[in-house]
Amino acid sequence: MVGVGTDGRKSALARASAVDWDGRVLLDAFVRVPERVTDFRTFVSGVRPRDIAASNESAIEHEECRVQMGKLLKGKIIVGHALKNDLSALMLDHPKEDVRDTARYKPFMRATGRSGGKLRPRKLRDLVREELGRRIQGEGEAHDSVDDARASMDLFRSARVRWEKELTKKKKGGGRGMK
């Protein structure tokens, strides 16, 4: 995501990446931003002005990206980190039962608050380091959305059996009072 608007706080899609179960790239494209970019957030996004410039023939329009990603995701279980943001940027919906979001999976969340009762999502970088013993998104390095997609998939794979059992229990129990 890059920043648009006068203060650069509004986010806009500038790169979209998707990998399969084995981490093979299914889609990795820079996306032309229809608004003037006021903050490239390169240290986080990895996106540079030349990546989404009109002169970059490999960059695609937002609508083309939306269509391609929509076709890839249709009928699939999708895995990622903070997927609500990604789906929103793509202007796509996906059935809740087919979403595996590593930011929203309770065992991956951190308890906060006075009594430790409120669960908060954790950074992908921290989860990958603690759960997989791997380093991504190093200090001073730009994020790579393909690396992030692979890391999210690897996190899911590491917890898949337990995760799917919990979902099955919730479905059978109506989602109330099940642990």
N, C-alpha and C positions, 0 to 999 in steps of 0.2 A: 504494500500500500504506500502511496505517496500522499502528500498533503496538498489540498486545494483550498481556494478561498483566500480572503485577505490575510488571515493569520496562519494558514496552512494546517489548521486543526481538523478540518473535514477530510476524511480519508477517501481515496479513490483507488480502484484496482489498477495496477501497473504491471503485474506479472501473475500468471496463473500456472500452477504445476500440479500434476497428478501422477501417481505411481501405482503400479499393481501390487499384489500380495508380495511378490518377490523383489520389489523396489525398482522394477523396470519403468522407465519414463513412458507414460501414455500421452502426456501433454505437458509442454513447457513453453510458454509463449509470453513475450512482452506484449503489453496491451496499451495501445494509444489512449491517452486520457483526453476526453473531450473538453475538459476545462483547463485553464492555465494552471500549471503545477507551480505552487509557491514554496513547497518544501519537498525535496526528493527523498529525504530521510535515508540517504544512501547507506549510512552506518547501520541502519536496521533493515531497510528494504533490499539493499544490494542493487537498486535501480539507479542508473545514471541518465542524465538528459539524453544522451545519444541512443540509449536503449529503446526509448519510446518516441523518438523524433519521427516526424512525417517522412524524413529521408531514409529511415530504417525500414527497408522492404520486408524484413522478417517480422516486424511488429504487426499485430493484428488489431482490428477494431474491437471495441467492447462487445458489440452485438455478436460478432463472429465468435469471440471467446465464449460468450454466454451460450451460444448454440452448440459449439463443440463440447464444452464441459457438460452441458445438459444431456447431450447424447451419451457421453461417457458414463454419467452417473445414473441414468435412468435404469430402474430395476435392480440397482446394486446397493449393497451395504457400503456406506462410505465411512472412512476413517480419517481423522485429522485432529488438530488441536485448535480449539476455539472456532469451530466450524460455523457458528452463527454469524461471525464476522465475514467469513469467506462467502457463505451462501448469500448473505445480504449484499456484498459487493458485486456478486455475480447476478443478483436479482433472480435467484433460484430458490425454490422450496424443495424440501425432500421429506419423505415420511419419517416421523420421529423414530419409529421402530427400526428404521434402516440407518440410523446415525450412531456411530461410535466415536464420541468426542473425548479425547484423552484429557481435556481441560475440565470436563464435567463428570468424569468417572470418580466416584467417591473415594475409593482406595488411593487414588492419585492426588486427591485434594488435601489441603492443609487446614487443620482446625485452628480457628482464631477466636478472639474475644476473651472476655474474662473467664468464662467457664469452658472455653475451648469448644463450644457447641456449634459455632458457625463455620461452615466449610467454604474455603476459598480456592479458586483455581490456582495452579502453580505454573511457573514459567516452563515452557518446553525444555529449555536448556537445562534447568535444574532436575526435571524429571528424568531426562535421558542420562544425565550424569549419575543420579542416584539409583535408578532402576536398571540401567543397561551398562553402566561403567564406561560411558563414551562421552566425548566432548564435541559439542556443536555450538555454533554461535559464540565463538571465542571473543574475548574483549578486544575491541578495536577492529574486528573483522565484520564485514557485511554479512547479513544473513543470506542463505541460499535456500530458496523455497523448495527445491528438489531435496536437499538434505533434510529440511524440516519435514517434508512429506514422508520421506523414508523413515525418519526417526519416529514420527507418529505411528506409522505402520508397525515398526518394530516394537514400540511400547504396547500397542494393541495385541500383537502376536504373543508378547510375553505374558499377557493377562487374559488372553482370549477364552480359555476354558472356563475360568472362574466368572468372567464377565458375562459370557453367554448363559451360564447356569443361573446367575442372578437375574438376568432378563427373563428367562423361562419361568423362574419362581414368581417374579412380579406379574407376568402375564397370567399365570394360573391362579395367583392369589389376588388378582385385581389391583396389585400395586400397593395395598395397604398393609402396614404392619409387618412386612416381610423384610428379613435381614439377609 
